[in-house]
């Protein structure tokens, strides 16, 4: 029987693996470090992990090839992708790759790391609960899935195209549930430009954690939802309808939408 551990961190930079071991270990998590994708796959022969953090750029196999190996082997381990080459393409590809649950750029602070790790562990738990409810035909879901006509950026955000050529942007219920207790949203202003894969808003949890929300579509902000900003609980209660964050004029919807799922 494989031994259960909390986190597998995979990076060929010792300073990164040491930092994750130290920071997450101080929170009581059991962390195993691997210096390559091949070493990580060998670890998975003997242990199961609740979560992995994997660098995108490595010498043997890169992070996306590691995800492909997990899928080929049938290992359902959620992965946070890490990179020091923080491009929008890396962010978007990370969030839309099978097996990825979140994304973090390097270097990161201890607070940033713990926020992403704890949110991802909670997100994975909610997904497992939803799968169990589906299998047992239970009517109660742990989160509300995104409506089928919405376009999603991973588990984070959504976009809804409107007939006028505009689009609404919001945050997914799964992300909100995983962040636990949002008390405030920091939003950009009308007239500002948003970039797909970049942070478009920050959600502040009641415990002080700051959750960056990645933007699903590039475009110029036409309106912000003042009700959502003044009453964050509205977003938590109704994230897909009354709780939208922005209405934007998309700059390149045909190109952006190909990265999103429905």
N, C-alpha and C positions, 0 to 999 in steps of 0.2 A: 504494500500500500504506500502511495506517495505521501510524503509529509507536507502538511499545509503551512505555508508562510505568507506573510503579508505582501511584501513588495519585492519585485525583481527590477533592478536598475541596470541598464545596458548602455555603456558609453566607453569609448576608448580614451577618454580624458580622465585620469585618476582623480583630478580635483573635483569633477562633477560627481562621480560615484561616491567619493568620500563625503562630499557635502550632503548628498541624499541619505547616506547611511547615518550620518551624525544628526541631521535635522529630524528625519522621520524616526530614527531610533530613540531620540530624546522624548518623543511622544508615545513611546511604548510599542512602536511597530517593529516587526522583525524583517530586516532588509538583507537581501542577498545581492552582491554586486558581480557583474560580468563585464569583461573588457572587450567583448566582441559578440556578434550575433551567434556565431558558432558555439561559443562558451555558454551563452544563454540557453540555446537549444539543448545542450547537454544537461544543464541544470534542470530543465523541464522534464528530463527523463526520470528524475528522482524526486522532484518536488512539484507541488501545485502552488500557485500564487494568486492572491486576490486581485493583484494589479501589477502592471509593468510600466516602467518609464524607459523609453527607448530613443536613443539619438537617431536622427535621420541620416547623417553623414558618418559612416564608419568604414574602416579599411577593408573588411572582408565582405559582408553583405550589408546593404544599407537598411534603414528602418522600414522602408516599404517592402523590401524583399523578406525581411523578418516577419512582417504581417502575412505575406503570402505563405511562408512556411508554417505559421500557426494555423492558417486556414487549411493547408494541405494535410497537416497532421490532426486536424479536428480539435485543436486546443482552444477552448472558448475563454481566453484570458483577455480582459480589457486592457488597452494600451494607451498611455499618454505619450504622444510624440514630442521630442525635444529637439531643438536646433539652435545653433549659434548663427545660422544663416537665415535670419528671420525675414523671409520674403513673403509676400501675400500668397504666392503660388504654393509655398510650403505649408502655410497655414491652412489654405483651402483644401489642398490635397490631403493633408493630415486629417482634417475633420470629416472628409467624405470617403476615407478609405475604410474598408471593412475591418472591423476589429478595433478601430481607434475610438476612444471615448472622450479625449480632450487633447489639448496642445499647449505647450509652454515654450517660450523663447528663453535662450540663455544669453547672458547670465541672469539668474533669478535670485530674489531675496528669500530668506527663510519663510516669511509670511506668504509670499507668492506661491512658493512650492507647496506649503501645507494647505493653502486654500484650494489649489487645483487637485491635490491628492485626496483631501477629505471630500471634496465635491464629487470627484470621480468614483470614490468608493461608495458613496451614497447613491450616485447615479446607477452604478452597477447593481447595487442591492435592489433598487426600484425596478430595473429591467428584469432581474431574476424573479421578483415578486409578480410582475406582470406576466411573465412566461408561465409561472406556476398557476396563476389565476386562469390563464387561457387553457392550460392542459386540464385543469379540474373543472372547467366550465363555470367558474365562479364569476358572478356579475360585477364584483367590485374590483376596479383597477387602482393601482397605487398612484397613477398619474393619468392625465388626459392626453391621448395622442394628438398630434397635429392633424387638422382636417385634410382630407385627401386632395383637395384642390390647392393646397398651400405648397410652397417650395421651401424645403428645409436645408439649413447648413448644419449638418451633423445633428447633435442633440441640443444645439445652442439656440439658434434663432430661425425665424421664418420670414418669408415674403409672400404677399398676396398681390398679384397683378390686377389692376383695375381697368375698366373699359376705356377710361380717359387716357390711358398710357402712363398713369401714375402707379405707384405701388405703396402698400402699407408694409411696415416692418415691425416685428415684435420678437418676443423671447418665448421659448417653448416652456410648457408646463413642467416637463421633465427637468429642465435646467433650474427652474424656480424651486421645485421640490427638493432637488439635490442641494441647492444653495441654502435652503432652510431659513425662513424668516426674514424676508427682505423688508427693510424699513425705509429705504430711500433709493431713488434712481438719479444718477447724474447724466443729463442728456445734453447733446449738442444743440446749437441754436438754428433757427430757420435761416436759410441762405448758405449754411456751411455744406461742404462736400463730404460725403461718406465714401469709403473705399471698401470693396468686398474683401473680407478676410482680416480687416483691421478692426480695432475696437471702436464701436459706435456708441457705447453707453457703459456705465458702471453701476452695478447693483450692490448696495451696501447691506450686509446682513446684520441682524441684531447683535451678533457676537463680534462685530467690527470687521469681519472679513470683507474684502473688496473683490467682487466678481466681474471681470471684464467680459462684455458681451460682444462677440464678433459679428460683423455686419454681413448679411447674406447678399446684398446687392450694392453696387456703386451707384451714386447719384447725388443730386442736390436736395437738401431738406426743404420741403415746402411748408410743412406744419409739424409741430410736436403735439402730442396728446397731453394737454395741460392737466386733465383729470388724472391721468396716470402718474404724472409727476407729483401732483399735490396729494394723491391718495394711492400709495404703492399697493395697498391691499386690493385695489381694483384689478391690477395686473395679475396678482396671485389668484383672484377669484375667477377672472375671465380673460385669460391671456391672449385668446385668439380672436376676440371680437371687440368688446369695449376697452380692453387693456392693451391695444396697439401702442407703439412708442412713436413712430414717425410716419408721415406720408412724404414720399420722395418722388422726384422725377428721375427715373433710372437713366444712366448715361450710356450703358451698353447692355441692355437686358438679354439679347440673344446670346451673347458670349457668357454673361454671368450665370444665366439659368442652366447652362449645360453642366455646371458643377454641382447643382442642387438636386436633391431627391424629392420625390412626391410620395 
